[in-house]
Every structure is written in structure tokens, then in C-alpha cells.
Amino acid sequence: MTLADKLKEARKNAGLSQTELAEKLCVSRQAVTKWETGKGIPDVENLKVLSQVLDVSIDYLLDEGEALEKTVIKEQINLNDYVKEGKLRSKKDAVVYAKYPDADITPLLAKKKSTKGQKVFGNLLGFLTDAPFGTDEVFNQIADAHNAYYLVQQDGRQIFVTVTEDFIESKVLVKEISGNKFEIGDYKYQRANYKVKK
């Protein structure tokens, strides 16, 4: 989705007409029309106000991803306080289970999208070493080995959860994810074939 599409959708979700939104921003209705048709973009100050009025993050508005967060909650954790027990496969599973004990929790396999430079270097290195795979894939997996990702279904909402060594971060998704594979931002995700439960 483009910025224009997201603005239009968020305005409608907020129950505002273009005129009502323009009044809240102290701009003309024509300015809102230009933003929603992609013929203009709001400046930084208007983006801040749009984010507050429409209850969406600036990241959501500016990122071309399809299902970015609407609400973000980041909480500090001490991973050593959690115990891998029962059917929980890791301490990070225990963290997300403790936070959402009554939810449907699916772990996600994550892979960072390769940059053009990584692909070129990886292909060159693979060619020179006869490696059977692109080494750019290895770089991306190593760079993100310390995070665990989960898709949580609770009370009719989907929550995208990241657990690191120090934090649990929960993002309420704007659009429901239904497929086994999906992309958010710079990452590709795939649902694991098990659920987090004790």
C-alpha cells in the first residue's frame, strides 16, 4: 500500500471526511485530496498530527509494507527469569506464553531480505567457492539469530511479537495475516508447524 492509500483508509477507519480531517490539521480539503491521490505528500509536522488523529504510527504511513503495526508495546524482560518447561521449546517461548497465556501463539521463521550488495557479493563468493547456496542468506540469518518472532491471535486481533534477549515487543497488526508466508518491512516470515503451549 502507498502512503496515499494508507491515508485514505486510515481516514475512513477514523470516520472522518476529507473536510473534517483538513479542519483538524488546519489545512485545506484540497491538500488532503492531493495526499490521498498521491499528487502531494504531507510535511513532517502534518505527518505527526495525522499519526495522532488517525491513530496510526508514522512508520506505518511511510513504510510500503502491507501489515505494519498500529500499536507498539515494548517491555523490558530478564530472560533468566523464564523457564523452558512442558511443551515450551525455549525461554523465549516461555516469555511470549507468560504474556499471552490464553492466546493462539504461532512461532515464526524469519529471514531478512537481502540487499542488492549482499546478493552480488553472495553470488560472487558462491561462484568463487563453489558454494551450493547464496552466502547472502547466511549473513542475514546470522545477523538476526538472537530474536524470536511470533504471531499471536487474541480477542479477534493479531499481534506480531518480537522477543529479544532484553525485550518483548508487541505490535497490533492493522491488516490480518492469513497466509503461511508474509512480509513485513525488511523481513520475510513463515509460520512454524507448531504452537506455543505448555
NORNORDA-V435463 format. One record per residue. N is the residue number from 1. RES is the residue in three letters. PSI is psi in radians with two decimals (NA if undefined). D_FIRST is the distance of its C-alpha to the first C-alpha in whole Angstrom. Layout:
N/RES/PSI/D_FIRST  N/RES/PSI/D_FIRST
This chain:
1/MET/2.48/0  2/THR/2.93/4  3/LEU/-0.75/7  4/ALA/-0.82/8  5/ASP/-0.74/6  6/LYS/-0.70/6  7/LEU/-0.81/10  8/LYS/-0.81/11  9/GLU/-0.78/10  10/ALA/-0.66/12  11/ARG/-0.79/15  12/LYS/-0.70/15  13/ASN/-0.53/15  14/ALA/-0.08/18  15/GLY/0.53/20  16/LEU/2.51/20  17/SER/2.95/20  18/GLN/-0.69/19  19/THR/-0.77/23  20/GLU/-0.72/23  21/LEU/-0.75/20  22/ALA/-0.71/22  23/GLU/-0.71/25  24/LYS/-0.51/24  25/LEU/-0.14/23  26/CYS/0.76/26  27/VAL/3.02/24  28/SER/2.74/24  29/ARG/-0.58/22  30/GLN/-0.60/22  31/ALA/-0.76/20  32/VAL/-0.73/17  33/THR/-0.76/17  34/LYS/-0.74/16  35/TRP/-0.73/14  36/GLU/-0.25/12  37/THR/0.02/13  38/GLY/0.24/12  39/LYS/0.01/15  40/GLY/2.88/16  41/ILE/2.55/15  42/PRO/2.59/16  43/ASP/3.10/19  44/VAL/-0.77/20  45/GLU/-0.74/22  46/ASN/-0.60/20  47/LEU/-0.70/17  48/LYS/-0.81/19  49/VAL/-0.72/20  50/LEU/-0.75/17  51/SER/-0.76/16  52/GLN/-0.82/20  53/VAL/-0.70/20  54/LEU/-0.05/16  55/ASP/0.82/17  56/VAL/2.71/14  57/SER/2.71/15  58/ILE/-0.66/14  59/ASP/-0.76/13  60/TYR/-0.77/10  61/LEU/-0.68/9  62/LEU/-0.43/10  63/ASP/2.47/9  64/GLU/0.01/6  65/GLY/2.76/7  66/GLU/-0.51/6  67/ALA/0.98/9  68/LEU/2.96/11  69/GLU/2.63/14  70/LYS/-0.71/15  71/THR/2.36/18  72/VAL/2.25/20  73/ILE/2.13/24  74/LYS/2.14/26  75/GLU/2.41/29  76/GLN/2.49/32  77/ILE/2.81/34  78/ASN/1.84/37  79/LEU/-0.50/36  80/ASN/-0.25/40  81/ASP/-0.16/40  82/TYR/2.55/39  83/VAL/2.34/41  84/LYS/1.92/40  85/GLU/2.86/41  86/GLY/-2.26/42  87/LYS/0.03/39  88/LEU/2.29/36  89/ARG/-0.27/36  90/SER/2.94/35  91/LYS/-0.58/36  92/LYS/-0.61/32  93/ASP/-0.73/32  94/ALA/-0.64/35  95/VAL/-0.89/33  96/VAL/-0.57/30  97/TYR/-0.72/32  98/ALA/-0.62/34  99/LYS/-0.67/31  100/TYR/1.16/30  101/PRO/-0.45/33  102/ASP/0.18/32  103/ALA/2.89/29  104/ASP/1.95/28  105/ILE/2.09/27  106/THR/2.11/26  107/PRO/2.67/26  108/LEU/2.44/23  109/LEU/2.29/24  110/ALA/2.51/22  111/LYS/2.18/22  112/LYS/2.42/20  113/LYS/2.43/18  114/SER/2.49/21  115/THR/2.88/21  116/LYS/-0.70/23  117/GLY/-0.73/26  118/GLN/-0.72/26  119/LYS/-0.79/26  120/VAL/-0.84/28  121/PHE/-0.76/31  122/GLY/-0.75/30  123/ASN/-0.71/31  124/LEU/-0.81/34  125/LEU/-0.71/35  126/GLY/-0.70/35  127/PHE/-0.76/37  128/LEU/-0.52/40  129/THR/-0.02/40  130/ASP/0.48/40  131/ALA/2.44/37  132/PRO/0.04/36  133/PHE/2.85/32  134/GLY/2.18/30  135/THR/-0.29/31  136/ASP/-0.56/27  137/GLU/-0.75/27  138/VAL/-0.77/30  139/PHE/-0.80/29  140/ASN/-0.64/25  141/GLN/-0.69/27  142/ILE/-0.71/30  143/ALA/-0.41/28  144/ASP/0.41/26  145/ALA/-0.31/29  146/HIS/-0.09/30  147/ASN/2.59/27  148/ALA/2.47/26  149/TYR/2.54/23  150/TYR/2.62/23  151/LEU/2.05/21  152/VAL/2.28/23  153/GLN/2.03/23  154/GLN/2.26/25  155/ASP/0.75/26  156/GLY/0.15/23  157/ARG/2.67/20  158/GLN/2.33/19  159/ILE/2.21/20  160/PHE/2.09/19  161/VAL/2.32/22  162/THR/2.26/23  163/VAL/2.14/27  164/THR/-2.97/29  165/GLU/-0.45/32  166/ASP/-0.26/32  167/PHE/2.72/29  168/ILE/2.20/27  169/GLU/2.18/24  170/SER/2.30/22  171/LYS/2.07/18  172/VAL/2.16/18  173/LEU/2.49/14  174/VAL/-0.73/12  175/LYS/2.45/11  176/GLU/2.42/14  177/ILE/2.14/15  178/SER/-0.46/17  179/GLY/2.95/18  180/ASN/-0.52/20  181/LYS/2.46/18  182/PHE/2.94/14  183/GLU/2.47/13  184/ILE/2.13/12  185/GLY/-2.20/12  186/ASP/0.16/15  187/TYR/2.63/16  188/LYS/2.38/17  189/TYR/2.65/18  190/GLN/2.38/21  191/ARG/2.38/23  192/ALA/2.88/26  193/ASN/0.49/29  194/TYR/2.86/31  195/LYS/2.70/30  196/VAL/2.03/31  197/LYS/2.79/35  198/LYS/NA/38
